[in-house]
Amino acid sequence: MPSSRPSFPGNDDAILTAGLQACRVLYTGQGQDAAVAAVTAPYGASPAQASALVGAARGTMCTQAPG
């Protein structure tokens, strides 16, 4: 998820954990908005930062997620 690295708060472990959390939400079929919401507050990210992270996670970690 290198594309989200410069803008997402936290260290590499936090980014990876947030990406995994986003993937869990996406794989349950809850969609992009729910995944963004799931990683915004817990990691202190803005909606734009969270959206970039979810996009990066979808493109690298959870490519088979529905939606």
RATA-V311822 format. One record per backbone hydrogen bond with DSSP energy under -1.0 kcal/mol. CO is the residue of the C=O (numbers start at 0). NH is the residue of the N-H. Records with the same first field share a line. If there is no record, write none. Layout:
CO: NH  NH
//
This chain:
0: 3
3: 7
10: 14
11: 15
12: 16
13: 17
14: 18
15: 19
16: 20
17: 21
18: 22
19: 23
20: 24
21: 25
22: 26
23: 27
24: 29
25: 28
30: 34
31: 35
32: 36
33: 37
34: 38
39: 44
40: 43
45: 49
46: 50
47: 51
48: 52
49: 53
50: 54
51: 55
52: 56
53: 57
54: 58
55: 59
56: 60  61
61: 64
//
